[in-house]
Amino acid sequence: MNRCATAYILLAEEEATTIAEAEKLFKQALKAGDGCYRRSQQLQHHGSQYEAQHRRDTNVLVYIKRRLAMCARRLGRTREAVKMMRDFIMDHIGNLVDKLISMLLSLNVEEVKDHHVGLGSEKSICNTSGNQVLLEQLL
């Protein structure tokens, strides 16, 4: 049971009688979930099954972190809760922004290729400029 984060989550939500007890179980879930996440992160590129496992482990870890922040808030540790949520959001939103930037850059490369081959039009030049403006706003 020391490696099953979801079991600790169920115990925290169903069996804990106090917020402090639930927080303790969520911390154990975080340790177990973090280990599973790290293992699946290394294997995620070895096939679709490993990728699905990594997505599951990511979702479990996100849930645990959110619940720990909620416990801290309920126990009166507001600053700690805010810091936990800020870190949590920055980790996951930062990943989304990085992916968006990568997508925009790859779109710009394709549009530039099309333009230089003669397949592009004035519209592709405008889109490239618009994407560059959006990219600058994000940064």
Residue, then its C-alpha position, 0 to 999 in steps of 0.5 A: m500500500n505504500r505505493c498506491a496514491t489512489a488508495y491514500i486519496l480514498l482513505a483521506e476522503e472517506e475515512a479521515t475524521t478531521i482535516a488534519e488527518a486527511e492532510k496527513l493521508f494526502k501527504q502520504a498520497l503525494k509521496a506515493g503519487d510523485g514516485c509513480y509520476r516520475r517513473s511514468q514520466q521516464l517511460q511515457h515515450h515508449g508507447s501509447q499505454y505508457e503515455a496513458q499511464h503518465r496522463r493518469d499519474t499526472n491527473v492523480l498528482v494534480y488532484i492531490k496537490r489541490r486537495l492539500a492546498m484546500c486542507a491547508r486553507r481549511l486549517g487556517r494556513t492561508r499563506e501556505a495554501v496560496k503558495m501551494m496553489r500558485d506553484f501548482i498553477m504555474d507548473h501546469i499553466g507554464n507547461l500549457v504556455d510552453k506547448l502553445i508557444s511550440m505550436l505557434l512556432s511550428l505553425n510559423v515555420e510551415e507558413v514561411k516554408d509555404h511562402h518561400v515555395g510560392l504556395g503562400s499568399e498575403k494571408s499567410i504573411c498576415n497570419t505569421s505576423g498575427n502569431q508573432v504578435l500573439l507570441e510577443q504578448l505571451l512572453 
